[in-house]
């Protein structure tokens, strides 16, 4: 087979990126931690609770 320097370099870059991504925490975990540590609320949950409270008050 003919050695392709560009292909070999590309494979090295891909392997390095895989190693780097494997060792770093996922972005989802950072986002989840940030949401859990802040005062962010789910608007839909708050709306549902509000509508249920209104329905109970009218009965």
N, CA, C and O atoms as a DFTB+ gen file, in Angstrom:
236 C
 N C O
     1  1       0.826      -1.192       0.000
     2  2       0.000       0.000       0.000
     3  2       0.868       1.254       0.000
     4  3       1.983       1.255       0.521
     5  1       0.349       2.298      -0.581
     6  2       1.059       3.566      -0.638
     7  2       0.783       4.348       0.642
     8  3      -0.364       4.467       1.074
     9  1       1.828       4.868       1.234
    10  2       1.670       5.656       2.454
    11  2       1.123       7.035       2.095
    12  3       1.665       7.723       1.229
    13  1       0.069       7.418       2.755
    14  2      -0.549       8.726       2.540
    15  2      -0.295       9.585       3.774
    16  3      -0.960       9.396       4.792
    17  1       0.638      10.511       3.712
    18  2       0.944      11.343       4.878
    19  2      -0.261      12.144       5.357
    20  3      -0.442      12.319       6.562
    21  1      -1.078      12.627       4.444
    22  2      -2.245      13.417       4.835
    23  2      -3.239      12.550       5.601
    24  3      -3.810      12.982       6.603
    25  1      -3.440      11.326       5.124
    26  2      -4.383      10.427       5.796
    27  2      -3.851      10.024       7.173
    28  3      -4.612       9.965       8.139
    29  1      -2.560       9.751       7.266
    30  2      -1.970       9.395       8.561
    31  2      -2.108      10.554       9.552
    32  3      -2.442      10.348      10.719
    33  1      -1.850      11.757       9.080
    34  2      -1.967      12.942       9.949
    35  2      -3.409      13.130      10.394
    36  3      -3.669      13.468      11.549
    37  1      -4.347      12.909       9.478
    38  2      -5.762      13.031       9.819
    39  2      -6.155      12.001      10.877
    40  3      -6.884      12.320      11.816
    41  1      -5.678      10.783      10.729
    42  2      -5.971       9.750      11.727
    43  2      -5.376      10.117      13.088
    44  3      -5.989       9.857      14.123
    45  1      -4.178      10.723      13.088
    46  2      -3.565      11.182      14.342
    47  2      -4.420      12.270      15.000
    48  3      -4.610      12.271      16.216
    49  1      -4.928      13.186      14.188
    50  2      -5.771      14.269      14.718
    51  2      -7.057      13.699      15.320
    52  3      -7.478      14.110      16.401
    53  1      -7.671      12.757      14.618
    54  2      -8.908      12.145      15.109
    55  2      -8.648      11.403      16.417
    56  3      -9.437      11.511      17.356
    57  1      -7.565      10.659      16.486
    58  2      -7.235       9.912      17.703
    59  2      -6.979      10.872      18.866
    60  3      -7.416      10.614      19.988
    61  1      -6.280      11.969      18.608
    62  2      -6.010      12.944      19.671
    63  2      -7.304      13.572      20.165
    64  3      -7.483      13.771      21.366
    65  1      -8.196      13.880      19.251
    66  2      -9.477      14.469      19.646
    67  2     -10.293      13.491      20.474
    68  3     -10.916      13.886      21.459
    69  1     -10.299      12.223      20.091
    70  2     -11.033      11.209      20.862
    71  2     -10.478      11.102      22.280
    72  3     -11.235      10.997      23.245
    73  1      -9.140      11.129      22.396
    74  2      -8.535      11.055      23.734
    75  2      -8.922      12.277      24.565
    76  3      -9.253      12.158      25.745
    77  1      -8.877      13.445      23.937
    78  2      -9.205      14.676      24.664
    79  2     -10.666      14.671      25.105
    80  3     -10.969      15.045      26.238
    81  1     -11.564      14.255      24.233
    82  2     -12.983      14.228      24.591
    83  2     -13.279      13.165      25.641
    84  3     -14.167      13.336      26.476
    85  1     -12.542      12.083      25.593
    86  2     -12.750      11.009      26.558
    87  2     -12.358      11.464      27.967
    88  3     -12.991      11.073      28.947
    89  1     -11.323      12.283      28.060
    90  2     -10.817      12.730      29.362
    91  2     -11.549      13.941      29.923
    92  3     -11.472      14.196      31.125
    93  1     -12.253      14.688      29.092
    94  2     -12.930      15.887      29.580
    95  2     -14.374      15.558      29.959
    96  3     -14.978      14.663      29.369
    97  1     -14.931      16.275      30.940
    98  2     -16.323      16.035      31.313
    99  2     -17.255      16.467      30.186
   100  3     -16.947      17.378      29.418
   101  1     -18.384      15.803      30.104
   102  2     -19.327      16.121      29.037
   103  2     -20.003      17.465      29.302
   104  3     -20.186      17.842      30.460
   105  1     -20.373      18.185      28.258
   106  2     -21.037      19.478      28.438
   107  2     -22.373      19.346      29.164
   108  3     -22.787      20.261      29.876
   109  1     -23.032      18.238      28.990
   110  2     -24.312      18.056      29.660
   111  2     -24.144      18.044      31.174
   112  3     -24.971      18.606      31.892
   113  1     -23.085      17.411      31.666
   114  2     -22.901      17.352      33.109
   115  2     -22.645      18.741      33.683
   116  3     -23.102      19.046      34.785
   117  1     -21.916      19.591      32.947
   118  2     -21.687      20.962      33.408
   119  2     -22.996      21.729      33.450
   120  3     -23.263      22.461      34.403
   121  1     -23.805      21.564      32.425
   122  2     -25.086      22.262      32.360
   123  2     -25.995      21.783      33.482
   124  3     -26.650      22.591      34.140
   125  1     -26.039      20.496      33.699
   126  2     -26.884      19.944      34.751
   127  2     -26.452      20.465      36.115
   128  3     -27.294      20.826      36.937
   129  1     -25.157      20.505      36.358
   130  2     -24.656      21.015      37.632
   131  2     -25.003      22.482      37.802
   132  3     -25.376      22.904      38.897
   133  1     -24.888      23.256      36.754
   134  2     -25.192      24.680      36.829
   135  2     -26.672      24.890      37.133
   136  3     -27.023      25.752      37.938
   137  1     -27.531      24.115      36.500
   138  2     -28.962      24.254      36.742
   139  2     -29.330      23.836      38.162
   140  3     -30.194      24.453      38.784
   141  1     -28.691      22.809      38.672
   142  2     -29.005      22.343      40.012
   143  2     -28.513      23.320      41.070
   144  3     -29.103      23.403      42.147
   145  1     -27.462      24.050      40.794
   146  2     -26.913      24.942      41.802
   147  2     -27.486      26.355      41.724
   148  3     -27.147      27.198      42.554
   149  1     -28.341      26.628      40.750
   150  2     -28.902      27.972      40.619
   151  2     -30.392      27.954      40.948
   152  3     -30.951      26.913      41.292
   153  1     -31.019      29.110      40.838
   154  2     -32.435      29.231      41.140
   155  2     -33.296      29.163      39.881
   156  3     -34.321      29.839      39.797
   157  1     -32.896      28.365      38.919
   158  2     -33.629      28.230      37.665
   159  2     -34.819      27.311      37.895
   160  3     -34.688      26.250      38.506
   161  1     -35.987      27.730      37.399
   162  2     -37.175      26.895      37.527
   163  2     -37.672      26.524      36.145
   164  3     -37.384      27.209      35.163
   165  1     -38.410      25.451      36.077
   166  2     -39.030      25.042      34.825
   167  2     -40.337      25.805      34.705
   168  3     -41.228      25.645      35.540
   169  1     -40.460      26.617      33.693
   170  2     -41.630      27.479      33.533
   171  2     -42.899      26.655      33.365
   172  3     -43.941      27.011      33.914
   173  1     -42.827      25.559      32.615
   174  2     -44.013      24.727      32.399
   175  2     -44.485      24.102      33.706
   176  3     -45.689      24.034      33.955
   177  1     -43.568      23.652      34.533
   178  2     -43.954      23.089      35.831
   179  2     -44.621      24.151      36.699
   180  3     -45.632      23.881      37.348
   181  1     -44.061      25.347      36.712
   182  2     -44.634      26.438      37.497
   183  2     -46.025      26.791      36.980
   184  3     -46.929      27.041      37.777
   185  1     -46.214      26.815      35.659
   186  2     -47.515      27.115      35.076
   187  2     -48.534      26.043      35.439
   188  3     -49.668      26.362      35.794
   189  1     -48.146      24.790      35.356
   190  2     -49.063      23.697      35.707
   191  2     -49.469      23.793      37.177
   192  3     -50.641      23.601      37.502
   193  1     -48.536      24.085      38.058
   194  2     -48.875      24.230      39.485
   195  2     -49.829      25.397      39.693
   196  3     -50.758      25.312      40.497
   197  1     -49.600      26.478      38.975
   198  2     -50.453      27.656      39.100
   199  2     -51.870      27.355      38.627
   200  3     -52.837      27.739      39.285
   201  1     -52.002      26.670      37.489
   202  2     -53.325      26.322      36.961
   203  2     -54.033      25.373      37.909
   204  3     -55.232      25.526      38.141
   205  1     -53.337      24.408      38.457
   206  2     -53.949      23.497      39.416
   207  2     -54.401      24.226      40.670
   208  3     -55.474      23.937      41.198
   209  1     -53.610      25.153      41.147
   210  2     -53.985      25.939      42.335
   211  2     -55.224      26.766      42.062
   212  3     -56.086      26.883      42.933
   213  1     -55.337      27.344      40.875
   214  2     -56.526      28.139      40.502
   215  2     -57.758      27.253      40.459
   216  3     -58.828      27.647      40.924
   217  1     -57.610      26.057      39.902
   218  2     -58.739      25.125      39.820
   219  2     -59.203      24.726      41.226
   220  3     -60.403      24.652      41.487
   221  1     -58.263      24.474      42.117
   222  2     -58.628      24.090      43.488
   223  2     -59.298      25.262      44.211
   224  3     -60.208      25.050      45.011
   225  1     -58.870      26.462      43.945
   226  2     -59.437      27.640      44.608
   227  2     -60.871      27.901      44.143
   228  3     -61.680      28.407      44.921
   229  1     -61.197      27.572      42.910
   230  2     -62.524      27.787      42.364
   231  2     -63.529      26.759      42.852
   232  3     -64.729      27.026      42.798
   233  1     -63.111      25.633      43.311
   234  2     -64.031      24.565      43.750
   235  2     -64.667      24.893      45.030
   236  3     -65.466      24.108      45.541
